Amino acid sequence: MRAARNTQNARGGRDVYKVILVEDETLLRRGLLMTTPWQQLNMEVVGEAATGTEGLALIERVHPDIVMTDIRMPGMDGLAMIRAAEPEGAGAYIVLTGFGEFQLAREALQLGVCDYLLKPVDDEELVAALRRAAARADRRKLHEQMVEQAGTRLEEFEQRAQHMGGDQYVEAAVRIIHEQYAMPLTLREVAQTLHVSESHLSHLFQKHTAFSFVEFLTFYRIKRAVALLQDPSIRVYEVADLIGYRDFRYFSQTFKKIVGVTPSEYREGKRA
């Protein structure tokens, strides 16, 4: 296997796309390496592997933009390798399959593989697949950046919220928010529950948390939304209802204002 290295194109633009080849047939692997116009595609093969196990180790070490892999290999096959490599795997996968292996190809697409190519590989189809994989890798990188920025915004909220003073009314109000954020909740209702005036509780909240009551409630709801979006079994529109928003459009606008991306973009970024 060849070690990866950081590369840039001659024009000083986008880094060259890092590609690894995972194929147990030596002649096919070497043929792909030698005959594909990698330089024209702004790509470089930074590693080769003959088994899924070797390929997985290479993916984890190199973090390539594109992986081209055979489906059937001795030991760990290509699909098992892709499953094991997530979520830190490549930006995009292309699988190579033999005639009659369409069920395996279908499984590959369900795993989020960008393309599958039938052996023997057609040169034009290969180039087209590599271009699509490069576009997929770019989208994934962009989404990862957005998710990272979202995490930074929420960390800022956490840091600000941690500086709360020891006021008993504020602490009680925060507990109510933590317990009842999924329900319609207003400052007036919380103040009545705590037997304190609305204006006094508002003043205390602003003084001890640096947030208004509504701001704190909103940030906490969005924090819970981020956690719920990690679960793919929960639909995005269901997340809104689970954190107390009955209007999905308003939820989406609020989420984007705080996090920097929409709920759908955030989820896409997490699984891209």
C-alpha positions as a printed NumPy array, in Angstrom:
array([[  0.   ,   0.   ,   0.   ],
       [  1.154,   3.536,  -0.71 ],
       [  0.858,   6.122,   1.999],
       [ -1.306,   9.174,   1.404],
       [  0.175,  12.607,   1.031],
       [ -1.292,  16.084,   0.886],
       [ -1.413,  17.342,  -2.682],
       [ -2.636,  20.379,  -4.56 ],
       [ -3.239,  20.869,  -8.228],
       [ -0.848,  22.864, -10.332],
       [ -3.127,  25.892, -10.355],
       [ -3.096,  26.032,  -6.551],
       [ -6.853,  25.347,  -6.388],
       [ -8.763,  22.576,  -4.638],
       [ -6.675,  19.801,  -3.107],
       [ -6.377,  16.798,  -5.381],
       [ -9.063,  14.204,  -4.684],
       [ -7.526,  11.28 ,  -2.805],
       [ -8.575,   7.889,  -4.193],
       [ -7.938,   4.36 ,  -2.976],
       [ -8.477,   1.162,  -4.95 ],
       [ -9.634,  -2.014,  -3.192],
       [ -9.605,  -4.975,  -5.58 ],
       [ -8.315,  -8.535,  -5.112],
       [ -7.717,  -9.047,  -8.839],
       [ -4.224,  -7.657,  -9.292],
       [ -4.471,  -7.209, -13.055],
       [ -7.721,  -5.262, -12.799],
       [ -6.404,  -3.112,  -9.981],
       [ -3.209,  -2.303, -11.841],
       [ -5.183,  -1.653, -15.001],
       [ -7.384,   0.875, -13.232],
       [ -4.311,   2.508, -11.766],
       [ -2.41 ,   2.758, -15.049],
       [ -5.146,   3.574, -17.582],
       [ -7.513,   5.945, -15.765],
       [ -6.815,   9.648, -16.502],
       [ -6.347,  10.52 , -12.83 ],
       [ -4.443,  13.759, -13.447],
       [ -7.092,  15.101, -15.824],
       [ -9.717,  14.392, -13.148],
       [ -7.642,  16.201, -10.506],
       [ -7.307,  12.908,  -8.635],
       [ -4.501,  10.776,  -7.257],
       [ -4.521,   7.15 ,  -6.157],
       [ -3.003,   7.346,  -2.689],
       [ -3.39 ,   3.706,  -1.72 ],
       [ -4.204,   0.212,  -2.935],
       [ -5.547,  -2.85 ,  -1.11 ],
       [ -6.258,  -6.437,  -2.125],
       [ -8.777,  -7.278,   0.636],
       [-11.579,  -5.566,   2.51 ],
       [ -9.61 ,  -5.78 ,   5.742],
       [ -6.649,  -3.993,   4.174],
       [ -8.993,  -1.513,   2.562],
       [-10.679,  -0.688,   5.871],
       [ -7.335,  -0.013,   7.527],
       [ -6.37 ,   2.207,   4.612],
       [ -9.663,   4.145,   4.751],
       [ -9.26 ,   4.761,   8.467],
       [ -5.696,   5.98 ,   7.985],
       [ -6.057,   8.03 ,   4.805],
       [ -9.682,   9.291,   4.968],
       [ -9.896,   9.369,   1.176],
       [-12.305,  11.404,  -0.877],
       [-13.197,   8.431,  -3.079],
       [-12.992,   4.657,  -2.61 ],
       [-13.358,   2.315,  -5.564],
       [-13.906,  -1.234,  -4.37 ],
       [-14.866,  -4.666,  -5.612],
       [-17.922,  -6.165,  -3.918],
       [-16.753,  -9.779,  -3.812],
       [-13.396, -10.346,  -2.123],
       [-12.069, -13.102,   0.142],
       [-12.656, -12.498,   3.835],
       [-14.268,  -9.094,   4.371],
       [-16.125,  -8.158,   1.186],
       [-16.615,  -4.658,  -0.15 ],
       [-20.02 ,  -4.092,   1.441],
       [-18.811,  -5.215,   4.882],
       [-15.847,  -2.877,   4.5  ],
       [-18.097,   0.077,   3.695],
       [-20.346,  -0.665,   6.665],
       [-17.36 ,  -0.915,   8.991],
       [-15.846,   2.309,   7.661],
       [-18.845,   4.503,   8.5  ],
       [-19.236,   7.185,   9.655],
       [-15.578,   8.148,   9.263],
       [-15.307,   6.561,   5.842],
       [-14.692,   8.116,   2.48 ],
       [-16.447,  11.035,   0.867],
       [-17.892,   8.714,  -1.787],
       [-17.795,   5.046,  -2.778],
       [-17.873,   3.379,  -6.192],
       [-18.343,  -0.398,  -6.23 ],
       [-17.329,  -2.84 ,  -8.944],
       [-19.607,  -5.807,  -9.495],
       [-19.785,  -8.824, -11.766],
       [-22.661,  -9.828, -13.99 ],
       [-25.494, -11.388, -11.983],
       [-24.561,  -9.625,  -8.741],
       [-27.355,  -7.081,  -8.997],
       [-28.725,  -7.865,  -5.518],
       [-25.353,  -6.965,  -4.056],
       [-25.312,  -3.786,  -6.132],
       [-28.752,  -2.908,  -4.775],
       [-27.497,  -3.412,  -1.225],
       [-24.569,  -1.144,  -2.027],
       [-26.885,   1.641,  -3.166],
       [-28.882,   1.255,   0.052],
       [-25.63 ,   1.877,   1.935],
       [-25.318,   5.22 ,   0.17 ],
       [-22.766,   4.156,  -2.441],
       [-22.436,   6.759,  -5.178],
       [-22.245,   4.366,  -8.15 ],
       [-21.752,   0.762,  -9.135],
       [-19.954,  -0.331, -12.308],
       [-20.255,  -3.664, -14.064],
       [-17.068,  -5.545, -14.91 ],
       [-15.378,  -5.279, -17.32 ],
       [-15.378,  -1.569, -16.585],
       [-16.188,   0.77 , -19.455],
       [-13.719,   3.678, -19.586],
       [-16.325,   6.377, -20.23 ],
       [-18.631,   5.069, -17.515],
       [-15.699,   4.987, -15.106],
       [-14.776,   8.618, -15.77 ],
       [-18.416,   9.698, -15.399],
       [-18.706,   7.779, -12.118],
       [-15.521,   9.36 , -10.79 ],
       [-16.811,  12.837, -11.603],
       [-20.054,  12.099,  -9.759],
       [-18.08 ,  10.725,  -6.817],
       [-15.981,  13.899,  -6.7  ],
       [-19.159,  16.004,  -6.577],
       [-20.497,  13.778,  -3.775],
       [-17.242,  14.173,  -1.85 ],
       [-17.452,  17.968,  -2.219],
       [-21.022,  18.   ,  -0.903],
       [-20.028,  15.841,   2.039],
       [-17.136,  18.123,   2.931],
       [-19.404,  21.172,   2.763],
       [-21.994,  19.513,   4.989],
       [-19.324,  18.466,   7.468],
       [-18.187,  22.085,   7.69 ],
       [-21.755,  23.255,   8.304],
       [-22.264,  20.664,  11.023],
       [-18.992,  21.696,  12.655],
       [-20.107,  25.328,  12.661],
       [-23.433,  24.258,  14.148],
       [-21.636,  22.473,  16.957],
       [-19.602,  25.595,  17.67 ],
       [-22.747,  27.72 ,  17.954],
       [-24.333,  25.296,  20.407],
       [-21.137,  25.122,  22.455],
       [-21.261,  28.898,  22.789],
       [-24.783,  28.576,  24.176],
       [-23.645,  25.922,  26.637],
       [-20.787,  28.085,  27.851],
       [-23.049,  31.086,  28.35 ],
       [-25.716,  29.008,  30.108],
       [-23.173,  27.526,  32.493],
       [-22.536,  30.94 ,  34.   ],
       [-25.912,  31.006,  35.749],
       [-25.951,  32.383,  39.268],
       [-27.47 ,  30.659,  42.25 ],
       [-30.861,  32.319,  42.26 ],
       [-33.504,  29.84 ,  43.392],
       [-36.213,  31.161,  41.079],
       [-33.958,  30.985,  38.018],
       [-32.812,  27.488,  38.904],
       [-36.415,  26.396,  39.364],
       [-37.423,  27.981,  36.051],
       [-34.558,  26.202,  34.267],
       [-35.691,  22.867,  35.752],
       [-39.195,  23.502,  34.432],
       [-37.776,  24.235,  30.969],
       [-35.74 ,  21.01 ,  31.058],
       [-38.819,  19.015,  32.027],
       [-41.522,  20.709,  29.965],
       [-39.756,  22.131,  26.883],
       [-41.886,  19.939,  24.605],
       [-45.072,  21.618,  25.861],
       [-46.367,  25.139,  25.202],
       [-44.466,  27.108,  27.824],
       [-44.58 ,  30.811,  28.613],
       [-42.858,  33.081,  31.088],
       [-46.243,  33.894,  32.638],
       [-47.063,  30.24 ,  33.279],
       [-43.667,  29.556,  34.842],
       [-43.899,  32.674,  36.997],
       [-47.324,  31.619,  38.231],
       [-46.   ,  28.162,  39.051],
       [-43.186,  29.708,  41.078],
       [-45.477,  32.285,  42.733],
       [-43.401,  35.231,  41.557],
       [-44.285,  38.141,  39.327],
       [-43.633,  37.806,  35.605],
       [-41.522,  40.968,  35.469],
       [-39.398,  39.907,  38.444],
       [-38.693,  36.465,  36.999],
       [-37.822,  38.039,  33.656],
       [-35.371,  40.397,  35.358],
       [-33.789,  37.567,  37.356],
       [-33.469,  35.363,  34.291],
       [-31.728,  38.037,  32.265],
       [-29.459,  38.934,  35.173],
       [-28.325,  35.404,  36.023],
       [-28.207,  33.703,  32.611],
       [-27.539,  36.551,  30.148],
       [-30.593,  35.23 ,  28.265],
       [-34.207,  36.236,  28.29 ],
       [-36.588,  33.448,  29.279],
       [-37.697,  32.989,  25.671],
       [-34.092,  32.916,  24.408],
       [-33.116,  30.273,  26.923],
       [-36.177,  28.157,  26.148],
       [-35.508,  28.471,  22.423],
       [-31.848,  27.537,  22.684],
       [-32.641,  24.568,  24.89 ],
       [-35.296,  23.323,  22.466],
       [-32.861,  23.604,  19.561],
       [-30.241,  21.75 ,  21.578],
       [-32.749,  18.919,  22.076],
       [-33.61 ,  19.054,  18.365],
       [-29.951,  18.502,  17.479],
       [-29.911,  15.412,  19.689],
       [-33.114,  14.06 ,  18.122],
       [-31.793,  14.612,  14.605],
       [-29.086,  12.037,  15.343],
       [-31.802,   9.367,  15.246],
       [-32.646,   8.545,  11.605],
       [-35.892,   6.825,  12.654],
       [-37.348,  10.206,  13.665],
       [-38.497,  12.295,  10.725],
       [-37.408,  15.907,  10.593],
       [-40.951,  17.256,  10.843],
       [-41.545,  15.028,  13.883],
       [-38.587,  16.639,  15.648],
       [-40.396,  19.99 ,  15.602],
       [-43.389,  18.571,  17.454],
       [-41.214,  16.684,  19.937],
       [-39.533,  19.886,  21.104],
       [-42.647,  22.017,  21.336],
       [-43.013,  23.598,  17.886],
       [-46.339,  23.078,  16.13 ],
       [-45.317,  25.136,  13.091],
       [-42.577,  23.273,  11.196],
       [-41.654,  26.272,   9.053],
       [-41.097,  28.424,  12.128],
       [-39.068,  25.631,  13.729],
       [-36.89 ,  25.351,  10.631],
       [-36.33 ,  29.121,  10.519],
       [-35.455,  29.223,  14.226],
       [-33.116,  26.245,  13.91 ],
       [-31.262,  27.877,  11.018],
       [-31.   ,  31.196,  12.85 ],
       [-29.303,  29.527,  15.828],
       [-27.391,  26.652,  14.23 ],
       [-26.617,  28.159,  10.835],
       [-28.235,  25.427,   8.738],
       [-31.752,  24.015,   8.434],
       [-32.7  ,  20.817,  10.304],
       [-32.644,  18.881,   7.025],
       [-29.218,  20.242,   6.117],
       [-27.926,  19.37 ,   9.576],
       [-29.161,  15.783,   9.299],
       [-27.798,  15.469,   5.778],
       [-24.46 ,  16.715,   7.015],
       [-24.354,  14.104,   9.742],
       [-24.961,  11.218,   7.361],
       [-23.298,  12.56 ,   4.213]])
